[in-house]
Amino acid sequence: MAKVTEEQIIDEIRKANVVKDVDALENDKSLSEQGVDSLDFSSLLFNIEEKFGVVIPDEDIDELQTITQITTYVNAKN
């Protein structure tokens, strides 16, 4: 499978409608600091699992706080 890009993760954030200004997101800043609450974050991860065909176990969620971390994780799972 082709490598997932940070832009593809941002597109999923845009589709999930969990932040007001997607274009202002910083790839290396935690999503919670950028206004994504825990319920929206869970929904976002579910969407990412579905879109990219990965399973994200609960014990891995704490390490997935930034767009960069999510991108790296998804690529490692594919």
N, C-alpha and C positions, 0 to 999 in steps of 0.2 A: 504494500500500500504506500502511496505517496506520503511524504512527510507533511504533517499538519503545521500550518503557519500560525503565528500570533494573530494575523489578520482574520484567519478562519475562526479562531476562538472569539475574537472581537465581534465577528458577524453573529456568532451564537449568542453573545451577550446582547447585541442589538435586537435580535429576534425575541429574546426572552424579556426584553423591555424592563430590565432591572435597575438601570441607571438613566438619569435624565439626559446627560450629555456624554454619549459614547465616545465622541471624538476627543473628549478631554481625558479619557482614561490613560493612565500610565502603566506600561507593561510590568514594571518592577515594583509597583506599590500595591499593597494588599487590597483586594476588592472590598473588604469590609471597611477599610479607611476611605474608600471611594464611593461609599453609599450603598453597597450591596448587603442586605440583611441576611441572616442565616437561612430563612425560609426561601428567599429568592436564590441564594447560593446553592441550596440543595436542588432546587428546580433546574438551575443552570447546569449543574453537574449531571443531572439525569438527561438533559437534552444533549450534552456532550457525549455521554455514553451511547445514546441512541444514534447520533449523527456519525460518530467515528468508530463505532463497534468495539468499544472498550468497556471493561467492568472496573469500577472504582470502588474497592472495598472501603467500609467505614474507617478502618484503621489508617488509610492513606489520605483521608480528607484533610487532616491538619497540615500536611505538607503542600497543599494546593491552595495557596493564598493569593498568588499573583497570576497574571496572564502568562508570563514567562514560565512559571512553574507548571501550570496546567498544560501548556504546549509541550514542554519537555517530557512530562509524565505520559501524555497521550502518545507521543512519538516512541517512547520506551516500551509501551504496551503493544504497539503495532509491529 
